[in-house]
């Protein structure tokens, strides 16, 4: 397994507002992965676990909501590790827009 992509997305919203925005927008994350796909999601406290099926692969991810940031962890299977830099770049670009 390749090293996970990690990224902190700062915010000035409360946890409840961030959770609501993530719940409403995480489906859009499928567009960040080559081939797009289906998103499954489940909350565990302030952690959103979700997976995206992309290019026949399942990408497991989690978003940890803190008072001042969201910590994203994306575990890529080896086949998609080639796209890690592009996926991280898209997350850095699009992630803050999910919280607007």
C-alpha positions in Angstrom: 0.0 0.0 0.0 1.3 3.4 -0.9 1.7 6.2 1.7 -1.6 7.9 2.3 -2.3 11.4 1.1 -2.7 13.7 4.1 -3.9 17.3 4.0 -5.1 19.9 6.5 -7.9 22.2 5.3 -8.3 25.2 7.7 -11.7 26.6 8.5 -13.3 29.2 10.7 -16.6 27.4 11.1 -17.9 25.5 14.0 -17.8 21.7 13.9 -21.5 21.4 13.3 -21.3 23.7 10.3 -18.3 21.8 8.9 -20.1 18.5 9.4 -23.2 19.7 7.5 -21.1 21.0 4.6 -19.1 17.9 4.4 -22.2 15.7 4.5 -23.7 17.7 1.7 -20.6 17.9 -0.5 -18.5 14.7 0.0 -20.3 13.1 -3.0 -18.5 15.7 -5.2 -15.2 14.2 -4.2 -15.8 11.3 -6.6 -15.0 13.8 -9.4 -11.5 14.3 -8.0 -10.5 10.7 -8.7 -9.6 9.5 -12.2 -12.7 7.7 -13.5 -15.0 9.1 -10.8 -17.2 6.6 -9.2 -19.6 5.9 -6.3 -19.2 7.3 -2.8 -20.1 5.6 0.4 -20.0 7.5 3.6 -20.6 7.1 7.4 -19.9 9.4 10.4 -18.2 8.2 13.6 -18.3 11.2 15.9 -16.4 14.0 14.2 -14.8 11.6 11.7 -16.3 11.1 8.2 -15.3 7.7 6.8 -15.9 7.4 3.1 -14.8 5.4 0.1 -14.8 6.2 -3.6 -14.8 3.5 -6.2 -12.4 4.6 -9.0 -11.0 2.8 -12.0 -12.1 -0.5 -10.5 -10.3 0.3 -7.2 -11.8 1.3 -3.9 -10.2 4.3 -2.2 -10.8 4.5 1.6 -10.6 8.0 3.1 -11.5 9.8 6.2 -12.0 13.5 7.2 -11.3 14.3 10.8 -13.1 17.5 11.9 -11.3 19.8 14.4 -12.2 23.2 15.7 -9.9 25.0 13.2 -9.2 22.5 10.4 -10.3 19.3 8.7 -7.6 16.6 8.5 -8.0 14.5 5.3 -6.4 11.1 4.9 -6.7 9.3 1.6 -5.4 5.7 1.4 -4.7 4.9 -2.3 -4.3 1.4 -3.6 -1.0 0.8 -5.5 -2.7 1.2 -8.9 -3.9 4.7 -8.1 -0.7 5.7 -6.3 0.6 7.0 -9.7 -2.1 9.7 -9.4 -1.3 10.7 -5.8 0.2 14.1 -6.6 -2.7 15.1 -8.9 -5.3 13.9 -6.3 -3.5 15.8 -3.5 -3.4 18.9 -5.7 -7.2 18.7 -6.5 -8.0 18.1 -2.8 -5.9 21.2 -1.9 -7.8 23.2 -4.5 -11.3 21.9 -4.1 -11.3 21.0 -0.4 -11.6 24.6 1.0 -14.5 25.2 -1.4 -16.5 22.4 0.3 -16.3 24.5 3.5 -17.4 27.8 2.0 
